[in-house]
Amino acid sequence: MLQESPARDARGGTWLALAAAFAVLVLPVAAMADPTNITNGLNSIETWLISAAKIIAVIAFIGCGLAKMMGRMQWGYFFSVMAGCAIVFGAAQLAQWMQ
């Protein structure tokens, strides 16, 4: 079985020390960052996700309605899709109620 050389272990420790020094120098700056930029970024992600979810929900409603009209879907699946859409779009309100 091959054993690692001592030089390889020393280099790994050097890289770890450099990474730790870099983190100590950079993280305080990141902690002092302006929170409005982060908030704006998260709000834009939320807006995009909601718009994408609306499109998916419309397709799900149409598909479930057609499948139910043709007798190809059980009531349990139908109501689970409807409840899932209600939970997705009501999540913000539910979170506010829990606070």
Legacy VTK file of the C-alpha trace (Angstrom):
# vtk DataFile Version 3.0
C-alpha trace
ASCII
DATASET POLYDATA
POINTS 99 float
0.000 0.000 0.000
1.283 3.472 -0.878
1.780 6.039 1.853
1.520 9.768 1.353
4.680 11.798 1.549
5.156 14.314 4.391
5.514 17.144 1.849
1.983 16.516 0.615
0.591 16.808 4.156
2.472 20.067 4.743
1.087 21.617 1.542
-2.450 20.715 2.566
-1.927 22.496 5.882
-0.527 25.541 4.081
-3.586 25.822 1.859
-5.841 25.440 4.879
-3.996 28.248 6.692
-4.251 30.512 3.627
-7.965 29.802 3.293
-8.507 30.573 6.983
-6.559 33.843 6.702
-8.564 34.832 3.627
-11.839 34.086 5.436
-10.803 36.189 8.425
-9.978 39.117 6.147
-13.029 38.898 3.868
-15.916 37.799 6.097
-16.055 40.929 8.288
-16.443 43.006 5.124
-19.288 40.780 3.940
-20.948 41.037 7.345
-20.962 44.834 7.056
-22.537 44.755 3.577
-25.591 46.835 2.801
-28.643 44.619 3.440
-30.805 46.432 0.895
-28.894 44.844 -1.992
-29.521 41.385 -0.564
-33.178 42.199 0.060
-33.618 43.518 -3.482
-32.021 40.387 -4.910
-34.215 38.081 -2.856
-37.323 40.065 -3.789
-36.521 39.737 -7.482
-36.022 35.981 -7.073
-39.372 35.755 -5.264
-41.092 37.695 -8.045
-39.618 35.417 -10.701
-40.600 32.258 -8.809
-44.164 33.467 -8.324
-44.536 34.326 -12.004
-43.188 30.898 -13.005
-45.472 29.189 -10.468
-48.512 31.015 -11.869
-47.815 29.607 -15.316
-47.383 26.090 -13.928
-50.561 26.426 -11.840
-52.616 27.528 -14.844
-51.376 24.519 -16.826
-52.135 22.239 -13.845
-55.656 23.644 -13.476
-56.361 23.235 -17.180
-54.930 19.712 -17.261
-56.791 18.605 -14.151
-60.048 20.128 -15.360
-59.826 18.403 -18.729
-58.805 15.089 -17.186
-61.657 15.283 -14.673
-64.191 16.193 -17.387
-63.136 13.136 -19.385
-63.261 10.896 -16.347
-59.534 10.157 -16.431
-58.697 11.513 -12.971
-59.819 10.524 -9.503
-61.203 13.104 -7.117
-58.309 12.615 -4.690
-55.686 13.591 -7.256
-57.816 16.494 -8.424
-58.164 17.972 -4.934
-54.506 17.330 -4.092
-53.423 19.422 -7.092
-55.831 22.182 -6.117
-54.662 22.103 -2.476
-51.018 22.147 -3.593
-51.600 25.273 -5.671
-53.411 26.910 -2.746
-50.481 26.134 -0.436
-47.894 27.454 -2.893
-49.681 30.755 -3.426
-50.786 31.074 0.197
-47.342 30.368 1.680
-46.510 34.037 2.287
-49.810 34.601 4.078
-49.346 31.416 6.134
-45.876 32.544 7.178
-47.235 35.927 8.280
-49.943 34.240 10.349
-47.358 32.083 12.114
-45.305 35.077 13.287
LINES 1 100
99 0 1 2 3 4 5 6 7 8 9 10 11 12 13 14 15 16 17 18 19 20 21 22 23 24 25 26 27 28 29 30 31 32 33 34 35 36 37 38 39 40 41 42 43 44 45 46 47 48 49 50 51 52 53 54 55 56 57 58 59 60 61 62 63 64 65 66 67 68 69 70 71 72 73 74 75 76 77 78 79 80 81 82 83 84 85 86 87 88 89 90 91 92 93 94 95 96 97 98
